[in-house]
Amino acid sequence: MKFRVQWRVGCRWWAKCFFYVALLPTLLPTLLSTLLAGCAGMPPVADPVMPARAVLESFQLEGRFSLRQDEQNHSGRLSWRHTADGDELLLASPFGQGIAGIVADAGQAILTTSDGKTFAAPDVPSLTGQVLGYRLPLKSLSDWVRGRAAGAEVVARDALGRPLQLRHEDWRIEYAYDDEDPAAFPARLFAERSGAFELRLRIDEWSALPAQENQP
């Protein structure tokens, strides 16, 4: 009797399984249609909109750099956060290992190396000249990377009106872009100072910082 009861229960369970399996070909199209309709009704995720070059104040960029001074060559990765209050830069090796960090505001610039050594100076040009052996014109560079003349002479523009070459004192700055958008930000920058110093920057990612960080 016990065996019969278990056998009947087992038969009922298998019968239910076969019943639901038999319904799958009928239910599956309905389920898929419902899921697709739900996905179609979801609003698309919009890409962040970058403001125009002329009005962007606070930004963050990720890129790769190479620089040459005299007979010395250096290359690596750069993460740069710029606001009206100051700058934060992280320099890393081509493989992403941290080399040094620079934090600068209106009153002081501090460089910290990967082994914990700290150097300070009144501004970034003085700091980089003291520690790295070259004066990096960070204030001007923050304009140049955005394609702003900022006192420089625009020597050439492309057919879309974007700057291709600037002259600022003894600096020559050249640009390249990745697309045909007239409002596009530069993707590549080359800055040379009288043949003694060269900086090449490949910008992989631009980000506009939140509005509150655009305010002094």
Beta strands, then each sheet from edge to edge (+ up, - down):
strand 1: 59-69
strand 2: 72-83
strand 3: 86-92
strand 4: 98-105
strand 5: 109-113
strand 6: 118-121
strand 7: 153-157
strand 8: 163-168
strand 9: 171-176
strand 10: 188-193
strand 11: 197-208
sheet 1: 6+ 5- 4+ 3- 2+ 1- 11+ 10- 9+ 8- 7+
end
